[in-house]
Amino acid sequence: MVAPVLEETIQLLNIVKEIEIAAPLEISFEALLAELGPEFQTPDGSPMPMTLEAWPGGRWYRDLGDNAGHFWGHVQVIKPPKLIEICGPMFMSFATASHVQYRLTAEGEMTRLSLIHTAFGMLPDGQSAGIHEGWQYKLNRTREIAESKR
């Protein structure tokens, strides 16, 4: 049996976002790791704990138990407390490749957190609007966690 060929094109997604956090660099990095891991939430505030193995080659995934779950990516680069890069399918359940970079820069007692998400592949139409909103939520959530630990 031959699968039908769909008329889809390869699309590129490039998202760049930046926020300021009223917390020192080390606390902001710890907050980022928490937000990517056990304190991960969906935009409606529902908990969705993830596992982030914070070392080169470490996995980022959601364990649902009973050998079920979702693989989101591998840690490509980690340089605490300034940089983490993850590559993999992320939250996309279609033919894509993604790379996400979080860069933290100290600015006195403040931290600047920059995010770049680049993806290419068979992205469904209308997908990028939700991705923009989702990343903004995740950055704001990281800020909330960091500023609560000051």
Secondary structure, DSSP 8 states (H G I E B T S, - for coil): ----------EEEEEEEEEEESS-HHHHHHHHHHHHTTT-B-TTS-B---EE--STT-EEEEEEETTEEEEEEEEEEEETTTEEEEEE-TT--SSEEEEEEEEEEEETTEEEEEEEEEEEE---TTHHHHHHHHHHHHHHHHHHHHHHT-
